[in-house]
Amino acid sequence: MKPVPDHAVNRLRAWRKSISTRPFLARGGTLARCPACQLREDWCACEWRPELKAEAGFCLLMYDSEPMKPSNTGRLIADVLPDTTWAFLWSRTEPHPELLALLADPAWQPYVVFPACEKAPARLTGEVTLAPGKKPLFILLDGTWPEARKMFNKSPYLDGFPVLAIKPDALSTYGMRVANSEEHLCTAEVAA
């Protein structure tokens, strides 16, 4: 059995599982899965997982059930960038204190990554512009598109940050879930 990597998403998954009052029954829940990559055991991809370094940070703001889903791609970001990826469950009214501390950390310049077709046109930008000594912190809203839209619209603690408008050059190639629109990308595709 492969060890589960110690990173933000797996820690959040373990915590979320510990407070659950019933088992999480995802599609394909009866499959034997690799505990590390969450793929079917005979499709395990752990031996091909790189561990990279980045001058950017990724803050995954995850909808409640997202860390539990085997098809979640936010975990892939944490798998390859464990030192610069943070994961928090989304809350409209009670954001995690560590999330607020990360967003206020003077080392980072937060950007909410979201499509240009959404509200807040004055906050939209197509490029990352950093103040001296700051590194970009990309806030990714990890959930279904309706959930991500809800997180974007109902998170006043994100309202002061610029919105890095994503406009995909290509359609999503992620086949484990079906998006509502051809332009919708999975979380890992957005990060890439």
Secondary structure, DSSP 8 states (H G I E B T S, - for coil): ------SHHHHHHHHHHHT-SS----TTTTS-B-TTT-SBGGG--GGG------SSEEEEEE-TTGGG-TT-SHHHHHHH-GGGEEEEE--SS---HHHHHHHH-TTEEEEEEEETTSS-GGGEESS----TT-EEEEEEEES-HHHHHHHHHT-GGGTTS-EEEE--SS-----SS--SSTT---HHHHH-
